[in-house]
Amino acid sequence: MRNYQIKKNNPYVLPHNVYMQIMYIIKDYERLKEELKYIFCESSNYFNEIKNINKNNKFTIITPRISIINSYISSVNAAINYFETQYLNRIENYFDALKAFHNYEYFSIATAKETSDECTSKSTWNRYRCKFSFIVAKNLNLI
């Protein structure tokens, strides 16, 4: 699927390079969580794999990586929490904001009104994705 931003009447339009960075961060969210867990749980094995490092210097290599991964995860979590609270009043069941970002069918069914036979349009889903990515970019101070 193409990564499409609605440009007309959309206050959440990002520059293309920033938008693509955010898309890859969001798509990589689960792997980033696993990598952070691996670094914390298997840190002794991780440090043994790295060769030619002084014992005093090993944390200077790993700490920036942890902080970057943690900032990515926390910014995506902030967007997830924002949308889950926004859709809490509208949806009776649990709303998975990250799944709705990736999957139009889930978003359409989750946000559809019970009284209506129609589902949410694809443009609404694209606006949701734009706002989600805008919140992540704002939390990462990329805009």
C-alpha positions as CSV (number, residue, x, y, z in Angstrom):
1,M,0.0,0.0,0.0
2,R,1.2,3.5,-0.8
3,N,1.7,5.9,2.0
4,Y,-0.6,8.7,1.1
5,Q,-1.2,11.9,2.9
6,I,-4.3,13.9,2.3
7,K,-3.1,17.4,1.4
8,K,-6.4,19.2,0.9
9,N,-8.1,20.5,4.1
10,N,-5.7,18.6,6.3
11,P,-3.9,20.5,9.1
12,Y,-1.7,17.5,9.9
13,V,0.3,17.4,6.7
14,L,4.0,16.6,7.3
15,P,7.0,17.1,5.0
16,H,7.5,13.9,3.0
17,N,10.8,13.0,4.6
18,V,9.5,13.4,8.1
19,Y,6.3,11.5,7.2
20,M,8.3,8.5,5.8
21,Q,10.5,8.5,9.0
22,I,7.4,8.4,11.1
23,M,5.8,5.7,9.0
24,Y,8.9,3.5,9.5
25,I,9.0,4.1,13.2
26,I,5.4,3.2,13.6
27,K,5.8,0.0,11.4
28,D,8.9,-0.9,13.4
29,Y,7.2,-0.3,16.8
30,E,6.9,-4.0,17.8
31,R,10.5,-4.8,16.8
32,L,11.7,-1.7,18.8
33,K,10.0,-3.0,21.9
34,E,11.5,-6.4,21.4
35,E,15.0,-4.9,20.9
36,L,14.7,-2.8,24.0
37,K,13.6,-5.8,26.0
38,Y,16.5,-7.7,24.6
39,I,19.0,-5.0,25.6
40,F,17.7,-4.9,29.1
41,C,17.2,-8.7,29.6
42,E,20.2,-9.9,27.7
43,S,22.5,-7.0,28.4
44,S,25.3,-9.2,29.8
45,N,25.3,-11.3,26.6
46,Y,25.0,-8.3,24.5
47,F,28.1,-6.7,26.0
48,N,30.0,-9.9,25.6
49,E,29.2,-9.9,21.9
50,I,30.8,-6.5,21.5
51,K,34.5,-6.9,21.2
52,N,37.4,-4.5,22.2
53,I,35.4,-2.4,24.7
54,N,36.7,-1.3,28.1
55,K,34.5,-2.2,31.0
56,N,34.1,1.5,31.8
57,N,33.2,2.4,28.3
58,K,30.6,-0.2,27.4
59,F,27.6,1.9,28.7
60,T,28.6,4.9,26.5
61,I,28.0,2.8,23.4
62,I,24.6,1.3,24.5
63,T,23.1,4.3,26.3
64,P,22.4,6.5,23.2
65,R,20.8,3.6,21.5
66,I,18.5,2.9,24.5
67,S,17.5,6.5,24.7
68,I,16.7,6.7,20.9
69,I,14.7,3.5,21.0
70,N,12.9,4.6,24.2
71,S,12.0,8.0,22.7
72,Y,10.5,6.3,19.6
73,I,8.5,3.9,21.7
74,S,7.2,6.6,24.1
75,S,6.2,8.9,21.3
76,V,4.2,6.1,19.6
77,N,2.7,5.1,23.0
78,A,1.6,8.7,23.5
79,A,-0.3,8.7,20.1
80,I,-1.8,5.3,21.0
81,N,-3.0,6.6,24.4
82,Y,-4.4,9.8,22.8
83,F,-6.5,7.9,20.2
84,E,-7.6,5.2,22.7
85,T,-9.0,7.9,25.0
86,Q,-10.5,9.8,22.0
87,Y,-12.4,6.7,20.7
88,L,-13.3,5.4,24.2
89,N,-16.6,7.3,24.2
90,R,-17.5,6.3,20.7
91,I,-16.6,2.6,20.7
92,E,-18.1,0.1,23.2
93,N,-15.3,-2.6,22.7
94,Y,-11.6,-2.1,23.2
95,F,-10.0,0.1,20.4
96,D,-6.5,-0.8,19.4
97,A,-5.1,2.4,17.9
98,L,-2.0,0.8,16.4
99,K,-4.0,-1.9,14.7
100,A,-6.4,0.7,13.4
101,F,-3.4,2.6,12.0
102,H,-2.2,-0.4,10.0
103,N,-5.5,-2.0,9.0
104,Y,-8.4,-0.1,7.3
105,E,-10.9,-3.0,7.8
106,Y,-10.3,-3.0,11.6
107,F,-10.6,0.8,11.7
108,S,-13.8,0.8,9.6
109,I,-15.5,-1.9,11.7
110,A,-14.4,-0.5,15.0
111,T,-15.6,3.1,14.2
112,A,-18.8,2.2,12.3
113,K,-22.0,3.3,13.9
114,E,-24.4,0.5,15.0
115,T,-27.4,2.3,13.5
116,S,-25.8,2.7,10.1
117,D,-25.1,0.0,7.5
118,E,-22.2,2.1,6.1
119,C,-18.6,1.8,7.3
120,T,-16.1,4.6,7.7
121,S,-14.6,5.9,4.5
122,K,-11.0,5.4,3.4
123,S,-10.4,9.2,3.5
124,T,-11.4,9.2,7.2
125,W,-8.9,6.4,7.8
126,N,-6.2,8.4,5.9
127,R,-6.9,11.4,8.1
128,Y,-6.7,9.2,11.2
129,R,-3.3,8.0,10.0
130,C,-2.1,11.6,9.2
131,K,-3.1,12.7,12.7
132,F,-1.5,9.7,14.3
133,S,1.8,10.3,12.5
134,F,1.6,14.1,13.2
135,I,1.3,13.3,17.0
136,V,4.3,11.0,16.8
137,A,6.4,13.5,14.9
138,K,5.4,16.3,17.4
139,N,6.4,14.1,20.3
140,L,9.8,13.4,18.6
141,N,10.3,17.1,17.9
142,L,10.6,16.5,14.2
143,I,8.2,19.4,13.4
